[in-house]
Amino acid sequence: MNTILVIALILAMAATLFALIRGIVAFLQTTKEDLNAPEGSGPSPARLKQNKMMMNRILFQAAAIIIVAILLMSKGH
């Protein structure tokens, strides 16, 4: 059981890193036009991608924390 949780933890950490890097790349690709766009025009595709990647990062981090908590609880018994 612990082996499966450790593998799941490694996968969750890798997914977190991947989402973080993709979010940073999307942030760096923000153009001057995106920054100077009028307020009422809605979010640009780059901003939507940034938000999606950062939300994925948060979800993967939460999964990793839950897995660590489960591992710690199983070690305590």
C-alpha positions, 0 to 999 in steps of 0.5 A: 500500500505504501509503495502505491502511495509513494508512486502516487506522491511522485506523480502528483509532485511531477504533475505539480511541477509540470503545471507550474512550468506551463503556467510560467511559460504562458505568463511569459508569453503575455504580449504587450497587446494583452497588457494594454487591452481594454478592461471590457474586452474579457480575458485573453486566451493567454490569461485563460491558459495561465489561470487553468495551469495555476488552478491545476497546480493547486489541485495537484499540490492538494493531492500531494498533501493529502497523499503525504497525510495518508502516508504519515497516518499509516506510519503512525499506527 
